[in-house]
């Protein structure tokens, strides 16, 4: 209640608002918002553990597919005799 009254006073007095450090306003708002979310259960973090890592066969298959895709997009270069002429 007092904080709301102080905010109303700052909003009405431009000179006082200019003297207030923005960091103080942001810090108080951040604390307020954090406590509000904690109290209303809105600051919940859910951690999900997934199992089933890929098998070696799956990894080999993925590597082979990647190699095939790289080879399909590459150009064949034919070596020619490039000895410098005198």
C-alpha positions in Angstrom: 0.0 0.0 0.0 2.8 2.4 0.9 4.7 1.5 -2.2 1.6 2.3 -4.4 1.2 5.6 -2.6 4.9 6.4 -3.3 4.6 5.5 -6.9 1.5 7.8 -7.2 3.5 10.6 -5.7 6.4 10.1 -8.1 4.1 9.9 -11.0 2.6 13.3 -10.1 5.9 15.1 -9.3 8.2 15.1 -12.4 11.1 16.6 -10.5 11.0 13.9 -7.8 10.8 11.3 -10.5 13.9 12.7 -12.3 15.9 12.4 -9.0 15.0 8.7 -8.5 17.6 6.2 -9.7 16.1 3.9 -12.4 18.1 1.0 -10.9 16.2 1.4 -7.6 12.8 1.4 -9.4 13.8 -1.6 -11.5 15.2 -3.6 -8.5 12.1 -3.0 -6.4 9.8 -4.0 -9.3 11.9 -7.1 -10.0 11.7 -8.2 -6.3 7.9 -7.5 -6.3 7.3 -9.5 -9.5 9.5 -12.4 -8.3 7.7 -12.7 -4.9 4.3 -12.3 -6.7 5.1 -15.2 -9.0 6.4 -17.3 -6.2 3.2 -16.7 -4.1 0.9 -17.4 -7.0 2.7 -20.5 -8.2 3.5 -18.9 -11.5 7.3 -19.2 -11.2 7.4 -23.0 -11.6 10.2 -24.8 -13.4 9.6 -28.3 -14.8 12.6 -30.5 -15.5 12.0 -33.4 -17.8 14.6 -36.3 -18.0 14.6 -38.2 -21.2 16.3 -41.5 -21.6 17.1 -43.6 -24.6 20.3 -42.4 -26.0 20.8 -43.4 -29.7 22.5 -46.7 -30.3 25.9 -47.1 -32.0 24.0 -48.4 -35.1 21.8 -45.3 -35.1 24.9 -43.1 -34.9 26.7 -45.0 -37.7 23.6 -44.7 -39.9 23.4 -40.9 -39.3 27.1 -40.5 -40.1 26.7 -42.5 -43.4 23.6 -40.4 -44.3 25.5 -37.2 -43.7 28.5 -38.4 -45.8 26.1 -39.4 -48.6 24.4 -36.0 -48.5 27.8 -34.2 -48.6 29.0 -36.4 -51.5 25.7 -35.7 -53.4 26.3 -32.0 -53.1 30.0 -32.0 -54.0 31.7 -31.6 -57.4 34.0 -34.2 -58.8 37.4 -32.8 -59.6 39.5 -34.5 -62.2 43.2 -34.0 -61.9 45.1 -33.0 -65.0 48.7 -32.5 -65.7 49.5 -29.1 -64.3 53.3 -29.0 -64.7 54.4 -25.5 -65.4 55.8 -24.8 -68.8 59.3 -23.3 -69.1 
